[in-house]
Amino acid sequence: MGDRINTPEDEIQHWIGILLGAYGAGVLVGSPIAGWIADRAKSRRRPYLAGLIALAASTLALSMGRSILVLFLGRLVQGASSAVVHTIGMAILADTVGDAEIGTAMGLVTLNTAAGVLAGPVLGGIIYDQQGYFAVFMSAYALIAVDFILRIVMVERPLAVSEYEVLKAEGQTYGTVRNVSRDAPEITPNHPSVPGTIPESPLLSNQYLANGVFSQRRRHPALVLLSIPRMRVALLGALIQTSILLGLESTIPLRVKTIFHCNSTQVAFIFLWITIPALVAPLMGHLASRCGSRIIISLGFLCLTPCLILLRMINHNDSAQVFLVCLLLLLIGLSMHMIMTPISAEAKRLIDETEAAQPGTFGTKGPYAQAFGLLNAASASGSLIGPLAGGFLLERVGWNSLTLGSGIFSASCVVPCFLALGKRRIRDRAMDMVEDNR
């Protein structure tokens, strides 16, 4: 910023914080909108490609920008377009992968995301040193172009499109459980030939029509999702997990640099330990599928709590303290991935299980994109809250109180997650028993 727009040295950190906040605000606003658009579209490819085009345009604005306003708008659009790409990408994954494999698939996504986060700054620094400023952005354009081509040749799951077209042709409206003939007899709650026809559920505020169709009065799928306690707790878990992670990223590097008198490279190497557990993210997803999300996520928050509190022990400079901080960061990273990956898979399972129990709850197409959009928005909220709260608490109450507060924040999510999130279904256990007996 100092070279490109002549920002004073003492203001650079201030504006970097504002630009990071602009990106988070773009993700927060763009995620639910992207989910809504993707679930209403006949194909997920078009909104995904539109997101990539917006991402390329915002990256171009950042590379060519010569004013704070252009950089701010570029980061805002970049956050929103990234939300589109991430939300719809996760929805495509949910469309394609079955319930039994979704945990492992989400873990692979987390692993590759972590790999990109690690490789990006390193490769960007090398390219900048060797080829200069614009070469860094050229590599970004190349990656966007590759993704664009892959999306064009991507074969979407045909069932989703054909099912939509069939239902549309039959005249089914949004929220319909089943289609019946116009000549069907009138069925009422007291109809003698069909006892117990109308199911009762707090999840659905339905109107039973005269032709026997159960309609949901076009209630928005996102509102249906938010009315389910299980989804609200999943969103709470995503918000708290991201808040803690981003709070650590904004405070630990400074703490390590101050205590151990490290340079930037040494600080980065120490903080690298929190990202290593991304390698076991697919395993965490698989365990969540086998044992139930609520057990893995609750254990994740439970294990995270003491690790956060023990960070207060980092208070002087010796080799044992360096080992301790690396060990704690490794355990914190492991706990984070016990939370992050299963929560993403939980959204798909929640939709599938709700739809199986009460067909038509979400209309003709499952609201996978809107569910992931809500999760992405919750994480974006955490990315805004975490650094602000971490920096404020560190300045006002000190390191020890900050670590204690972070631990309490994590512990507050253990009981809600254990009570509300999904457990392994009886049907899944029965199928495993049948396979074991073969």
C-alpha positions in Angstrom: 0.0 0.0 0.0 2.9 2.3 0.7 4.3 1.8 -2.8 1.1 1.7 -4.8 -1.1 4.4 -3.2 1.5 6.2 -1.0 -0.2 5.3 2.3 1.8 6.7 5.3 3.7 4.0 7.1 1.9 4.6 10.4 -1.5 4.1 8.7 -0.8 0.9 6.8 -1.9 -1.4 9.6 -5.1 0.5 10.1 -6.1 0.2 6.4 -5.1 -3.4 6.2 -7.5 -4.1 9.0 -10.3 -2.2 7.2 -9.6 -4.1 4.0 -9.7 -7.4 5.8 -13.0 -6.4 7.4 -14.4 -5.5 3.9 -13.6 -9.0 2.7 -15.4 -10.5 5.7 -18.4 -8.2 5.2 -18.6 -9.3 1.6 -18.6 -13.0 2.6 -21.2 -12.3 5.3 -23.6 -10.6 2.9 -22.9 -12.7 -0.2 -23.2 -16.2 1.4 -27.0 -16.3 2.1 -27.8 -14.5 -1.2 -25.6 -17.0 -3.2 -27.3 -19.9 -1.5 -30.8 -18.5 -2.3 -29.9 -17.9 -5.9 -28.2 -21.3 -6.3 -31.2 -23.2 -4.9 -33.7 -21.4 -7.1 -31.6 -21.9 -10.3 -32.1 -25.0 -12.5 -28.4 -25.5 -12.6 -25.7 -24.5 -10.2 -23.1 -24.0 -12.9 -24.3 -20.6 -14.0 -24.2 -18.8 -10.7 -20.9 -20.5 -10.0 -19.4 -19.2 -13.2 -20.9 -15.7 -12.4 -19.1 -15.9 -9.1 -15.8 -16.7 -10.8 -16.2 -13.8 -13.2 -16.9 -11.4 -10.3 -13.9 -12.9 -8.5 -11.7 -12.2 -11.5 -13.0 -8.6 -11.8 -12.4 -7.9 -8.2 -8.9 -9.3 -8.4 -8.3 -7.0 -11.4 -9.5 -4.0 -9.4 -7.1 -4.9 -6.6 -4.2 -5.3 -9.0 -4.8 -2.0 -10.8 -6.2 0.1 -7.9 -4.5 3.3 -7.0 -6.8 4.5 -4.3 -8.2 3.3 -1.0 -11.8 3.4 -2.4 -10.9 1.1 -5.3 -9.1 -1.4 -3.0 -12.0 -1.3 -0.5 -14.6 -2.0 -3.2 -12.4 -4.7 -4.7 -12.1 -6.5 -1.4 -15.8 -6.2 -0.7 -16.7 -7.7 -4.1 -13.9 -10.3 -3.7 -15.4 -11.4 -0.4 -18.9 -11.6 -1.9 -17.7 -13.5 -5.0 -15.6 -15.9 -2.9 -18.8 -16.6 -0.9 -20.6 -17.5 -4.1 -17.9 -19.9 -5.2 -17.5 -21.5 -1.8 -21.2 -21.8 -1.1 -22.2 -23.2 -4.4 -19.2 -25.5 -4.5 -20.2 -27.1 -1.2 -23.7 -27.4 -2.5 -22.5 -29.2 -5.6 -20.5 -31.6 -3.4 -23.7 -32.2 -1.3 -25.6 -32.9 -4.5 -23.1 -35.5 -5.6 -21.8 -37.3 -2.5 -24.0 -39.7 -0.5 -24.7 -39.4 3.2 -22.3 -42.1 4.1 -19.3 -40.3 2.4 -20.2 -36.7 3.0 -18.0 -36.5 6.1 -14.9 -37.7 4.4 -15.6 -35.5 1.4 -15.9 -32.4 3.6 -12.7 -33.4 5.2 -10.9 -33.5 1.8 -12.3 -30.0 1.1 -10.9 -28.8 4.4 -7.6 -30.4 3.7 -7.2 -28.9 0.3 -8.4 -25.5 1.6 -5.7 -25.6 4.3 -3.1 -26.6 1.7 -4.1 -23.6 -0.4 -3.9 -21.3 2.6 -0.4 -22.6 3.4 0.9 -22.6 -0.2 -0.6 -19.3 -1.3 1.5 -16.9 0.8 4.7 -18.9 0.2 4.2 -19.1 -3.6 3.0 -15.5 -3.7 6.2 -14.3 -1.9 8.4 -16.3 -4.2 6.7 -15.0 -7.3 6.8 -11.4 -6.0 10.5 -11.6 -5.3 11.3 -13.2 -8.7 8.8 -11.6 -11.1 7.3 -8.6 -9.4 3.9 -7.3 -8.3 1.7 -8.0 -11.4 3.1 -11.6 -11.7 1.4 -12.5 -8.4 -2.0 -11.4 -9.8 -1.4 -13.2 -13.1 -1.0 -16.4 -11.2 -4.4 -15.7 -9.6 -6.0 -15.1 -13.0 -4.6 -18.4 -14.2 -6.1 -20.3 -11.3 -9.5 -18.6 -11.9 -9.3 -19.5 -15.6 -8.6 -23.1 -14.8 -11.5 -23.3 -12.3 -13.7 -21.6 -15.0 -12.8 -24.3 -17.6 -13.4 -27.1 -15.1 -16.8 -25.7 -14.2 -17.8 -25.6 -17.9 -16.8 -29.3 -18.5 -18.3 -30.4 -15.1 -21.2 -32.8 -15.3 -23.8 -31.9 -12.8 -25.8 -34.6 -11.1 -28.5 -35.3 -13.7 -31.1 -36.3 -11.1 -31.4 -32.9 -9.6 -32.2 -31.2 -13.0 -34.5 -33.9 -14.3 -36.4 -34.2 -11.1 -36.9 -30.4 -11.1 -38.2 -30.5 -14.7 -40.5 -33.4 -14.0 -42.1 -31.8 -11.0 -42.4 -28.5 -12.8 -44.1 -30.2 -15.7 -46.5 -31.9 -13.4 -47.5 -28.6 -11.9 -46.2 -29.2 -8.4 -45.7 -26.0 -6.5 -43.0 -25.2 -4.0 -43.4 -27.0 -0.7 -45.6 -29.8 -2.1 -45.4 -33.3 -0.6 -47.1 -35.2 -3.4 -49.0 -34.5 -6.5 -52.5 -35.9 -6.8 -55.2 -35.8 -9.4 -57.6 -32.8 -9.6 -60.4 -35.3 -9.3 -59.2 -36.6 -5.9 -61.9 -36.6 -3.2 -61.8 -34.0 -0.6 -59.8 -35.1 2.4 -60.2 -33.3 5.7 -58.8 -33.9 9.2 -61.9 -35.9 10.1 -62.2 -37.8 6.9 -63.4 -41.3 7.9 -61.5 -43.2 5.2 -58.1 -41.8 5.9 -57.5 -41.7 9.6 -54.4 -39.8 10.8 -53.8 -38.4 7.3 -52.3 -35.1 8.4 -49.0 -35.4 10.2 -48.3 -33.1 13.0 -44.9 -31.5 13.4 -43.5 -28.3 14.9 -41.2 -28.0 11.9 -44.1 -27.4 9.4 -46.8 -24.8 9.5 -48.8 -26.3 6.7 -52.2 -25.8 5.1 -54.0 -28.9 4.1 -55.6 -28.2 0.8 -59.0 -29.6 -0.5 -57.3 -31.8 -3.1 -55.2 -33.6 -0.6 -52.0 -31.8 -1.2 -50.0 -30.7 1.8 -48.6 -27.2 1.1 -46.2 -25.2 3.1 -47.4 -21.7 2.1 -44.2 -21.1 0.3 -42.2 -20.6 3.4 -38.6 -19.7 2.6 -36.3 -22.7 3.0 -33.7 -20.5 5.0 -36.4 -19.6 7.5 -37.3 -23.3 7.8 -33.7 -24.1 8.4 -33.3 -21.4 11.0 -36.4 -22.7 12.8 -34.7 -26.0 13.5 -32.7 -26.0 16.8 -30.2 -28.4 15.3 -29.3 -25.9 12.5 -29.1 -23.0 14.9 -26.7 -24.9 17.1 -24.6 -25.8 14.1 -24.4 -22.1 13.1 -23.5 -21.2 16.7 -20.7 -23.8 16.6 -19.4 -22.4 13.3 -19.4 -18.8 14.7 -17.6 -19.7 17.9 -15.1 -21.9 16.2 -14.2 -19.3 13.7 -14.2 -16.5 16.3 -11.7 -18.4 18.4 -9.5 -19.3 15.4 -9.3 -15.8 14.0 -8.9 -14.4 17.5 -5.8 -16.6 17.9 -4.4 -15.6 14.5 -4.6 -12.0 15.5 -3.0 -12.3 19.0 -0.7 -15.3 19.2 1.9 -14.1 16.6 2.4 -10.9 18.5 2.6 -12.9 21.8 5.1 -15.3 20.4 7.2 -12.5 18.9 7.2 -10.6 22.1 8.0 -13.6 24.4 10.6 -15.4 22.2 12.0 -12.4 20.3 11.3 -14.2 17.0 11.4 -12.7 13.5 8.4 -13.0 11.1 9.6 -16.3 9.6 10.1 -17.9 13.0 6.6 -16.8 14.1 5.1 -18.2 10.9 6.9 -21.5 11.5 5.5 -21.7 15.1 2.0 -20.8 14.0 2.2 -23.4 11.2 1.6 -26.1 13.9 -2.1 -25.1 14.1 -2.6 -26.0 10.5 -0.9 -29.4 10.5 -4.0 -31.3 11.8 -5.8 -30.4 8.5 -4.2 -33.7 7.3 -6.6 -35.6 9.6 -9.7 -33.6 8.5 -11.0 -36.5 6.2 -10.6 -38.9 9.2 -12.6 -36.5 11.4 -15.4 -36.4 8.8 -15.4 -40.2 8.5 -15.6 -40.6 12.3 -18.5 -38.1 12.4 -20.3 -40.3 9.8 -19.6 -43.4 11.9 -20.1 -42.1 15.4 -22.4 -39.1 14.9 -21.6 -35.5 14.5 -22.6 -34.5 18.0 -20.0 -36.7 19.7 -17.1 -35.5 17.6 -18.1 -31.8 17.7 -18.8 -31.9 21.4 -15.4 -33.6 22.0 -13.8 -31.0 19.8 -15.1 -28.1 21.9 -14.3 -30.0 25.1 -10.7 -30.6 24.1 -10.3 -27.1 22.8 -11.2 -25.5 26.2 -8.2 -26.6 28.3 -5.8 -26.0 25.4 -6.9 -22.4 25.1 -6.7 -21.8 28.9 -3.2 -23.4 29.0 -1.9 -20.8 26.6 -1.5 -18.5 29.6 1.5 -20.7 30.5 3.5 -19.1 27.6 5.2 -16.4 29.7 9.0 -16.7 29.4 11.7 -17.5 26.8 13.2 -21.0 26.9 13.2 -24.1 24.7 10.5 -25.8 26.9 8.2 -22.9 26.3 8.7 -23.1 22.5 7.9 -26.8 22.7 4.8 -26.1 24.8 3.4 -23.5 22.5 3.9 -25.7 19.4 2.2 -28.6 21.2 -0.8 -26.5 22.3 -1.2 -25.1 18.8 -1.1 -28.6 17.4 -3.8 -29.8 19.9 -5.9 -26.6 19.2 -5.7 -27.3 15.5 -6.8 -30.9 16.0 -9.7 -29.8 18.1 -10.7 -27.2 15.5 -10.9 -29.8 12.8 -13.0 -32.0 15.1 -15.5 -29.2 14.9 -15.1 -27.7 11.5 -15.5 -30.7 9.2 -18.4 -32.4 11.0 -20.4 -29.2 11.1 -20.2 -28.8 7.4 -21.4 -32.4 6.9 -24.1 -31.8 9.6 -25.9 -29.3 7.3 -26.4 -31.9 4.6 -27.5 -34.6 7.0 -30.0 -32.3 8.7 -31.6 -31.5 5.4 -31.7 -35.1 4.2 -33.1 -36.4 7.5 -35.7 -33.7 7.8 -36.9 -34.3 4.2 -37.0 -38.0 4.7 -39.2 -37.6 7.9 -41.4 -34.9 6.3 -41.2 -35.0 2.5 -41.7 -31.6 1.0 -40.4 -29.5 3.8 -37.9 -27.8 1.5 -39.7 -28.0 -1.8 -38.6 -29.9 -4.9 -34.9 -29.3 -4.4 -33.0 -29.6 -1.1 -31.7 -26.2 0.1 -28.1 -27.3 0.3 -26.7 -24.0 -1.0 -28.7 -22.0 1.4 -27.6 -24.2 4.3 -24.0 -23.8 3.4 -24.6 -20.1 2.8 -25.8 -19.7 6.3 -22.8 -21.6 7.7 -20.5 -19.5 5.6 -22.2 -16.3 6.9 -21.8 -17.6 10.5 -18.1 -18.2 9.9 -17.8 -14.7 8.3 -19.4 -13.2 11.4 -16.8 -15.1 13.5 -14.0 -13.8 11.3 -15.2 -10.2 12.1 -15.8 -10.8 15.8 -12.7 -12.8 16.6 -9.9 -10.4 15.6 -11.8 -7.4 17.0 -12.6 -9.1 20.3 -9.2 -10.7 20.6 -7.3 -7.4 20.1 -9.7 -5.5 22.5 -9.5 -8.1 25.3 -5.7 -8.4 25.0 -5.4 -4.6 25.3 -7.9 -4.2 28.1 -7.7 -7.3 30.3 -4.4 -8.9 29.3 -3.2 -12.3 28.0 -4.3 -14.5 30.9 -7.8 -13.2 31.0 -8.0 -13.5 27.2 -7.0 -17.2 27.2 -9.5 -17.9 30.1 -12.3 -16.1 28.2 -11.5 -18.0 25.1 -11.7 -21.3 27.0 -15.0 -20.4 28.6 -16.3 -19.3 25.1 -15.4 -22.8 23.8 -16.9 -24.6 26.8 -20.2 -22.8 26.4 -20.8 -24.8 23.1 -20.2 -28.3 24.5 -23.7 -28.9 26.0 -25.7 -27.3 23.2 -23.8 -29.3 20.6 -24.2 -32.6 22.5 -28.0 -32.1 23.0 -29.0 -30.7 19.6 -26.7 -32.0 16.9 -27.2 -35.3 15.0 -26.3 -38.7 16.2 -25.7 -41.8 14.3 -29.0 -43.1 13.0 -30.3 -46.5 14.0 -30.7 -47.4 10.3 -27.0 -46.8 9.7 -26.0 -49.0 12.6 -28.4 -51.8 11.3 -26.8 -51.6 7.9 -23.4 -51.9 9.3 -24.5 -55.0 11.3 -25.9 -56.6 8.1 -22.6 -55.9 6.3 -20.6 -57.3 9.1 -22.6 -60.6 9.1 -22.1 -61.1 5.4 
